[in-house]
Amino acid sequence: MDALPELWNVDHLAEYLDATKSFVYRLTREHRIRYIKFGKELRFRPDDVAAHLEAESVPISGPVAAPAAPWPAAQPGPSGVVSPRRELPLGVRRHVWPSGTVTFEASRHDAAGRRRVWSP
């Protein structure tokens, strides 16, 4: 006679996933994980849990591309010379609006740890 498959209850699955019981109930409510229902009780096959985890796994991507430059490439000035871009001081942000207007915003944290922002 074949042995019955092992079944996990909600508490066991929550402990296995290191999650809360409400998270497990949400997975079942959203039909994101297979389950067996006995009256009001829910049970889970370990194979179904493994299949769910495999389906939810994020594949490894290739090398991460370098972030885009924070502003467009330097343009020649009136004298035809391209001046090198300088890094902005810590806490200063540069913003180029769609109209072409450039604004700067400076910020720092006060003694209470709140971020204070002003435009110079």
Secondary structure, 3 states (H helix, E strand, C coil): CCCCCCCECHHHHHHHHCCCHHHHHHHHHCCCCCCEEECCEEEECHHHHHHHHHHHCCCCCCCCCCCCCCCCCCCCCCCCCCCCCCCCCCCEEEEECCCCCEEEEEEEECCCCCEEEECC
